[in-house]
Amino acid sequence: MEAGCLRHKYCDIKDFRGDEIVSPMYGRLEEKKYLYTNVVFTSRGCLNRCGFCYNSSENRLYARRPVLNVIKDIKAIGSRHILFIDDHFIGNPKYTHELLEELAGMNLVWSAAVTTKILDFPDLLDLMAKTGCRSLFIGFESINTASLESVNKDNQVKRYEELVGSIHSRGIMINASMVFGLDGDANDTFRRTLEWLVKMRIETLTSHILTPYPGTELYRNMDKAGRITDRNLGKYNTANVVFTPAGMTAEELYEGYRWMYRQFYSFPNIIRRFPKNKGQRKSYLLFNLFYRKFGRFTSMATRFVPIGIMGKLAMKISYKV
């Protein structure tokens, strides 16, 4: 690690190399007990300071692992399918470019999480497509600029459609992260968001109820305003309402969140969002139908089939390997 970084009150003035981060012992994992064990991280933390995110707490840092360490982990897993689990895969674009250059020729199929700023780096998108990226998790969070500004999220809504087009044109699918209950959201937020997601043919959705994690700027502000209504940390999982929303009731927020999932993964909307890229259609249907639409039945199947086997089968079917 770079000397002195941890002496700063906030370790966000620069990133540093995480040479001391130890690789997982992949060989000792009991793969049958886990849906996926092919997970790799290239960094820890995030350089952004979105007020609602756990990365905005005071004990924060951003560390990049040496590229060679990452490559060693990928080889240790012994699979073509890799899930990069960084909070911010493109936190340091120069570093990401170096990593992607090393991935070239490894014949991988992978996914990662990035911010909307990936639009500013078309060269990285090109390399992602070239090296086997099939899906990107993207924190759109909201289509309402006022809602984004309430939590210091500097996404540019006016560029969303260009971003989606740039990613889809390279044959990469999108898992959109959306947060509901932000100050600025109202009852019509759910309908308008659904219409946009369907219009843009977003392949998958990860929906969240705004959650004020202790230690974040959001929590401090809400606590000071007396808006925290439940301090049971067991409910701080983005699926419960633990605060008083500004533009709707707690009940309306919860029901809107549930409505969003039902509508997005309804049969009519699965058809409306059907990918134009033929190469994406099998994996799209697999996820939308078996994982989301029939999730209960899939969960029941794990009682009879080891979850690890199901995970490997799903990836092989999705990517035809």
Wavefront OBJ file of the C-alpha trace (Angstrom):
o trace
v 0.000 0.000 0.000
v 1.110 3.550 -0.543
v 2.510 4.898 2.679
v 0.415 7.451 4.478
v -2.871 6.944 2.634
v -4.701 5.693 5.708
v -3.635 8.761 7.683
v -6.021 10.915 5.652
v -9.491 11.500 7.096
v -10.973 10.384 3.780
v -8.989 7.996 1.616
v -10.555 9.306 -1.582
v -7.954 11.852 -2.706
v -6.181 9.077 -4.622
v -6.355 5.347 -5.110
v -3.553 3.032 -4.120
v -2.350 -0.414 -5.043
v -3.706 -3.216 -2.901
v -0.626 -5.437 -2.925
v -1.477 -6.730 0.543
v -4.917 -8.060 -0.423
v -4.669 -11.847 -0.256
v -6.255 -14.037 -2.927
v -9.078 -16.392 -1.889
v -8.211 -20.076 -1.522
v -10.338 -21.146 -4.475
v -9.143 -24.738 -4.268
v -10.715 -25.207 -0.833
v -14.197 -23.984 -1.752
v -16.993 -26.556 -1.678
v -18.432 -25.570 -5.037
v -21.652 -27.593 -4.693
v -22.753 -25.370 -1.810
v -22.631 -22.118 -3.777
v -24.421 -20.855 -6.849
v -21.197 -19.243 -8.105
v -17.600 -19.614 -6.960
v -16.057 -18.070 -10.075
v -15.881 -14.590 -8.525
v -12.879 -12.268 -8.782
v -12.320 -8.733 -7.552
v -9.818 -6.340 -9.084
v -10.313 -3.597 -6.505
v -11.837 -2.773 -3.127
v -14.013 0.247 -2.441
v -14.962 3.119 -4.733
v -13.670 6.589 -5.527
v -17.201 8.013 -5.844
v -19.069 9.366 -2.837
v -22.769 8.875 -3.556
v -24.558 9.803 -0.340
v -26.741 6.671 -0.146
v -23.961 4.140 -0.748
v -22.054 2.294 1.979
v -18.897 3.472 0.208
v -19.683 7.002 1.406
v -18.984 6.091 5.041
v -15.987 7.663 6.769
v -13.972 4.437 6.920
v -13.407 4.211 3.208
v -10.677 3.591 0.682
v -10.079 2.502 -2.881
v -7.439 -0.106 -3.608
v -6.461 -1.635 -6.951
v -4.978 -5.108 -6.984
v -1.918 -5.776 -9.138
v -3.053 -7.023 -12.540
v -0.884 -10.128 -12.303
v -2.617 -11.090 -9.036
v -5.983 -10.818 -10.748
v -4.825 -13.000 -13.650
v -3.521 -15.594 -11.186
v -6.954 -15.729 -9.530
v -8.680 -16.234 -12.869
v -6.327 -19.101 -13.720
v -6.824 -20.615 -10.253
v -10.586 -20.778 -10.797
v -10.108 -22.817 -13.952
v -13.293 -21.627 -15.660
v -14.060 -19.505 -18.696
v -16.862 -17.800 -16.803
v -15.761 -15.005 -14.491
v -17.849 -12.645 -12.369
v -15.928 -9.512 -11.436
v -17.492 -8.276 -8.186
v -15.887 -4.862 -7.819
v -18.100 -2.005 -6.672
v -16.562 0.064 -9.477
v -14.781 -1.966 -12.169
v -13.610 1.177 -14.009
v -12.563 3.153 -10.928
v -9.176 3.728 -12.550
v -9.676 3.582 -16.362
v -5.950 3.299 -17.094
v -5.710 0.311 -14.771
v -8.831 -1.277 -16.290
v -7.341 -0.870 -19.768
v -4.183 -2.638 -18.625
v -6.238 -5.471 -17.136
v -8.364 -5.902 -20.253
v -5.244 -6.090 -22.398
v -4.138 -9.033 -20.252
v -7.546 -10.705 -20.629
v -7.276 -10.637 -24.418
v -6.752 -14.153 -25.746
v -7.919 -15.894 -22.553
v -11.259 -16.825 -24.169
v -13.300 -15.693 -21.166
v -16.983 -14.908 -20.674
v -17.405 -12.312 -17.951
v -19.529 -9.610 -16.336
v -18.817 -6.619 -14.082
v -20.318 -3.531 -12.443
v -19.568 -0.072 -13.825
v -20.940 3.451 -13.511
v -22.648 5.433 -16.244
v -19.290 7.100 -16.884
v -18.317 4.104 -18.994
v -19.813 6.119 -21.856
v -16.772 8.401 -21.666
v -14.461 5.477 -22.429
v -15.460 3.887 -25.746
v -12.030 2.261 -25.958
v -12.794 0.350 -22.763
v -16.186 -0.724 -24.098
v -14.480 -2.007 -27.234
v -11.982 -3.972 -25.157
v -14.743 -5.302 -22.923
v -16.608 -6.687 -25.918
v -13.390 -8.066 -27.409
v -12.370 -9.900 -24.220
v -15.735 -11.584 -23.594
v -17.875 -9.199 -21.557
v -21.500 -10.313 -21.837
v -23.230 -8.186 -19.204
v -22.660 -4.955 -17.263
v -24.364 -3.996 -14.017
v -24.911 -0.227 -14.214
v -26.022 2.133 -11.446
v -28.548 4.287 -13.275
v -30.358 4.561 -9.892
v -33.014 7.003 -11.164
v -34.318 8.691 -14.319
v -35.112 11.785 -12.236
v -32.284 14.338 -12.033
v -33.651 15.900 -8.822
v -33.688 12.490 -7.151
v -30.075 11.843 -8.135
v -28.948 15.239 -6.874
v -30.519 14.534 -3.476
v -27.861 11.876 -2.832
v -24.915 13.488 -4.627
v -25.161 11.143 -7.615
v -23.759 12.923 -10.652
v -25.320 10.747 -13.368
v -26.421 12.650 -16.453
v -29.924 11.398 -17.291
v -29.820 13.070 -20.708
v -27.003 10.676 -21.687
v -28.714 7.473 -20.562
v -30.112 6.561 -23.964
v -26.760 7.123 -25.647
v -25.143 4.939 -23.004
v -27.595 2.079 -23.507
v -27.142 2.275 -27.270
v -23.352 2.188 -26.966
v -23.430 -0.915 -24.804
v -26.068 -2.776 -26.797
v -24.309 -2.019 -30.080
v -21.333 -3.996 -28.770
v -23.442 -7.050 -27.942
v -23.332 -6.501 -24.182
v -26.435 -6.850 -21.999
v -27.379 -4.469 -19.187
v -28.443 -5.166 -15.620
v -29.914 -1.846 -14.493
v -29.712 -0.865 -10.838
v -32.615 1.410 -9.832
v -33.245 2.960 -6.406
v -36.727 4.062 -5.309
v -37.665 6.378 -2.463
v -35.129 9.120 -3.175
v -36.151 12.665 -2.308
v -37.625 13.829 -5.590
v -39.447 10.553 -6.253
v -43.249 10.535 -6.354
v -45.980 7.985 -7.036
v -45.533 8.270 -10.802
v -41.803 7.441 -10.558
v -42.480 3.710 -10.793
v -44.583 3.939 -13.947
v -42.215 6.337 -15.687
v -39.199 4.221 -14.798
v -40.850 1.050 -16.079
v -41.754 2.729 -19.355
v -38.162 3.843 -19.855
v -36.685 0.428 -19.004
v -39.014 -1.301 -21.437
v -38.454 1.294 -24.151
v -34.679 0.828 -23.883
v -34.974 -2.996 -23.859
v -33.012 -3.271 -20.619
v -32.363 -6.985 -20.201
v -32.455 -7.321 -16.408
v -33.325 -5.169 -13.412
v -32.012 -5.027 -9.871
v -34.411 -2.833 -7.933
v -33.780 -1.327 -4.493
v -35.632 0.596 -1.827
v -33.464 3.502 -0.663
v -31.685 2.381 2.505
v -29.854 4.809 4.851
v -26.906 2.669 5.922
v -25.436 3.763 9.266
v -22.221 5.697 8.700
v -23.328 7.231 5.405
v -24.161 10.844 4.662
v -27.739 9.802 3.912
v -28.125 8.217 7.339
v -26.701 11.241 9.134
v -29.045 13.602 7.303
v -32.118 11.452 7.869
v -31.261 10.801 11.486
v -30.851 14.532 12.118
v -34.225 15.189 10.465
v -35.939 12.464 12.512
v -36.789 10.410 9.435
v -35.369 7.046 10.552
v -38.327 4.856 11.527
v -36.698 1.463 12.059
v -33.211 0.780 13.455
v -33.335 -3.000 13.103
v -30.282 -3.595 10.912
v -31.779 -6.897 9.780
v -34.113 -4.848 7.605
v -31.383 -2.746 6.019
v -31.257 -4.905 2.887
v -32.853 -2.550 0.276
v -36.095 -4.551 0.422
v -37.686 -2.756 3.399
v -38.697 0.825 4.122
v -36.874 2.011 7.270
v -37.379 5.763 6.864
v -40.062 8.322 6.079
v -40.078 9.031 2.310
v -40.455 12.620 1.137
v -42.778 12.184 -1.851
v -44.975 9.235 -0.882
v -45.943 7.120 2.090
v -43.854 4.192 3.283
v -46.608 1.830 2.150
v -46.695 3.389 -1.311
v -42.928 3.040 -1.627
v -42.968 -0.625 -0.635
v -45.877 -1.503 -2.912
v -44.339 0.464 -5.783
v -41.085 -1.450 -5.369
v -42.933 -4.787 -5.526
v -45.043 -3.585 -8.447
v -41.910 -2.704 -10.393
v -40.537 -6.241 -10.193
v -43.874 -7.826 -11.117
v -44.344 -5.548 -14.115
v -40.776 -5.629 -15.389
v -40.718 -9.435 -15.357
v -44.281 -9.904 -16.595
v -44.677 -11.950 -19.771
v -45.777 -8.958 -21.897
v -42.778 -6.883 -20.811
v -40.349 -9.771 -21.241
v -41.521 -9.894 -24.857
v -41.338 -6.108 -25.262
v -37.757 -6.090 -23.972
v -36.679 -8.986 -26.187
v -33.099 -8.282 -27.380
v -32.522 -7.318 -30.988
v -29.140 -9.079 -30.819
v -29.758 -12.768 -31.580
v -26.713 -13.838 -29.614
v -28.243 -12.521 -26.377
v -31.667 -14.117 -26.622
v -30.997 -17.479 -24.991
v -29.314 -16.031 -21.895
v -31.960 -13.289 -21.752
v -34.813 -15.797 -21.662
v -33.026 -18.055 -19.204
v -32.562 -15.265 -16.682
v -35.923 -13.571 -17.161
v -37.970 -16.765 -17.047
v -36.183 -19.223 -14.797
v -34.420 -16.900 -12.397
v -36.949 -14.075 -12.099
v -40.340 -15.161 -13.415
v -40.162 -18.668 -11.991
v -37.749 -17.924 -9.176
v -39.762 -19.856 -6.597
v -39.623 -23.028 -8.666
v -35.925 -22.566 -9.274
v -35.384 -22.220 -5.522
v -37.368 -25.403 -4.905
v -35.190 -27.273 -7.395
v -32.121 -26.553 -5.263
v -33.538 -28.962 -2.660
v -32.825 -31.805 -5.067
v -29.964 -30.487 -7.215
v -26.811 -28.959 -5.632
v -26.928 -25.213 -6.160
v -23.398 -25.194 -7.559
v -24.377 -27.598 -10.334
v -27.360 -25.407 -11.192
v -25.122 -22.365 -11.443
v -22.711 -24.085 -13.831
v -25.579 -25.460 -15.916
v -27.144 -22.016 -16.204
v -23.896 -20.498 -17.463
v -23.327 -23.272 -20.000
v -26.840 -22.926 -21.386
v -26.617 -19.142 -21.447
v -23.319 -18.921 -23.258
v -23.502 -22.118 -25.355
v -20.330 -23.607 -23.928
l 1 2 3 4 5 6 7 8 9 10 11 12 13 14 15 16 17 18 19 20 21 22 23 24 25 26 27 28 29 30 31 32 33 34 35 36 37 38 39 40 41 42 43 44 45 46 47 48 49 50 51 52 53 54 55 56 57 58 59 60 61 62 63 64 65 66 67 68 69 70 71 72 73 74 75 76 77 78 79 80 81 82 83 84 85 86 87 88 89 90 91 92 93 94 95 96 97 98 99 100 101 102 103 104 105 106 107 108 109 110 111 112 113 114 115 116 117 118 119 120 121 122 123 124 125 126 127 128 129 130 131 132 133 134 135 136 137 138 139 140 141 142 143 144 145 146 147 148 149 150 151 152 153 154 155 156 157 158 159 160 161 162 163 164 165 166 167 168 169 170 171 172 173 174 175 176 177 178 179 180 181 182 183 184 185 186 187 188 189 190 191 192 193 194 195 196 197 198 199 200 201 202 203 204 205 206 207 208 209 210 211 212 213 214 215 216 217 218 219 220 221 222 223 224 225 226 227 228 229 230 231 232 233 234 235 236 237 238 239 240 241 242 243 244 245 246 247 248 249 250 251 252 253 254 255 256 257 258 259 260 261 262 263 264 265 266 267 268 269 270 271 272 273 274 275 276 277 278 279 280 281 282 283 284 285 286 287 288 289 290 291 292 293 294 295 296 297 298 299 300 301 302 303 304 305 306 307 308 309 310 311 312 313 314 315 316 317 318 319 320 321
